[in-house]
Amino acid sequence: MGQPSDAKGRPGSRLRRISSAGICLLLATASVAQFNEARRVGAWASQFEREFSVDLRWPWAKAAGEEPVGDLAADIVVEAALRDTPENVPEEGLSPNLRQAWQRTLSRRHEELQTARELILAAIATRPGWAYHKFLLANVVLAAAESPGDADRFRQRQLAAESLRQAARSAPGLDAIWAALGELYAREWEAFSAGVHQEALQVWRRAFLDSGVVSREFMAVVAILGRGPATDLIPDAATPLREAARRFSQAGDLEGTALTATRIPEAQRKDRASRIQHIEESDRFGDIEGLRAACLAWASAHPAGEFDDRAGRAQDARVLELWPGDTNGSWPRDPRANLVRYFLNGRNSDVKVSALVRAVASLSEVPDAVRARVKLLGGDWKGAEEIANKAENLDPLEWTSYFVELSRFHLGRGNAGEARKALERFAEGQEECDLLLARREIARALQEKPLLEAAQEDLNQKWRLFDPQNAWSAMGTLSVCVDPERVGNQTLSVSFASESPAIVSYGADGGRSGTLVVGKSAAASIPLRGFSGLRTFEIQTVIGGPARVSGTAIQSKS
């Protein structure tokens, strides 16, 4: 008897249909079984929630009842169980009923964790590929190992590590898994084999992307591997590097502080370059929402003046130039205001005027002096004067820069008489450094020798009376009247001292020009060439210390 065939004489068609139907039946049966198992796990999660009063003590855990599948409901109640520790009991506001619920649960802590373990194992059986189940299992195992009822602590660590490794393989992008595994290896190093020790290096490299892990476990890894090898595991990212430097500083390790501190600026520059590229791409593709988000992210990660050099200023200027102007903000709160302030503080030539104009036009509550200065920079001196004439209070702190710039605007157009009138309108504060420099320029242009000599003598007098050693404020600032015709190759030299390793940043007018690692002592030199007028130099201890200024001098470079 031959093989069955279809109407066209093809053999096996009927067998294939029967086979396909059988497979479908098997899959349907398996699907029903899985559905029933998921329902069972969901019912178990609800029972667990009631048994250990999870919903009463953690109201957010009531969301478990809204989950469409039981194993995800199990995740929620097991997460709540992991938080059931004495440290998490609210100190105030507990009703008698809630206080009793906490006492009951804490007295059954070991039983709760054992039940949670069985529940999450059932969830894993329902959805074996779900990494978060395995992550929770590891946490439950570790928590149970700390409770008095579990004697085999060593074995529990092994089981937890294996569960975390499986979770990491299933979801390599989930940071929490790597953090937990890295912390486990650091705390229980002796419990693992040489093979695991080798694997731990890659785990730590990944886990140290989280600065919290660096804070908690980095020094333990230093004790295991040594300073250099442990530091090599810190990724080229500023936040974890800063945390490692902080931990070295707290340990009094100057060499370790320096080892990490020297990598921070490079990491910051790499991140800046990457973010600028993203901003440029968003602009090129016309993605306005993406561009706005990228600019906001830049401002959050990299404050204005983070690198007060040509490259850093060019990047800050580019961000302000590309920042979409279709969204209004307020001067006190919008990050664009920080960029505008930074460039108006002696860096007008480093940014396109159109970028300043657009930013100011998009902001409310902009001070009149700022609006006037930006209009003047754009060549609209009449519009700037209109704002100045309407201003109710010409506070010297706010308006000196405007009137100096107005006088130089007229001077640049060959109108020294108008330049003088601009300063004469602003009688108050005539001995301020920038006003004296402007008066000297005007006197020189008008060839008025007595006035030129008087302005020069006033500047010389300021220089003679200046005592850099005692001029620092309590906030770490030093104001210097810089005469560009005098400073030449002079530098501001600042010496520091610190009882513990410290990282100090220094710069001028809201910008950072460098950082310095301070042990018992260290010194920084800031060239004065390129500065003009009243400049404010700032120092700040950013890690460790605190560092203090032990000496200040203005010196000529040989």
Secondary structure, DSSP 8 states (H G I E B T S, - for coil): ----B-TT--BTHHHHHHHHHHHHHHHHHHHHHHHHHHHHHHHHHHHHHHHTTHHHH-GGGGGGGG-SSHHHHHHHHHHHHHT-SGGGS-SS---HHHHHHHHHHHHTHHHHHHHHHHHHHHHHHHSTT-HHHHHHHHHHHHHHHHSTT---HHHHHHHHHHHHHHHHHH-TT-HHHHHHHHHHHHHTGGGS-HHHHHHHHHHHHHHTTSHHHHHHHHHHHHHHH-HHHHHHTS-S-HHHHHHHHHHHHHTT-HHHHHHHHTTHHHHHHHHHHHHHHHHHHHHHTT-HHHHHHHHHHHHHHS-TTSS-SHHHHHHHHHHHHHS-SSS-EETTT-HHHHHHHHHHTT-GGGS-HHHHHHHHHTEES--HHHHHHHHHHTT-HHHHHHHHHH-S---HHHHHHHHHHHHHHHHHTT-HHHHHHHHHT--TTTTSHHHHHHHHHHHHHHT-HHHHHHHHHHHHHHHHH--GGG---TTSEEEEEE-HHHHTTEEEEEEEE-SS-EEEEEEETT---EEEEESSEEEEEEE-TT--EEEEEEEEEEEES--EEEEEEEEE--
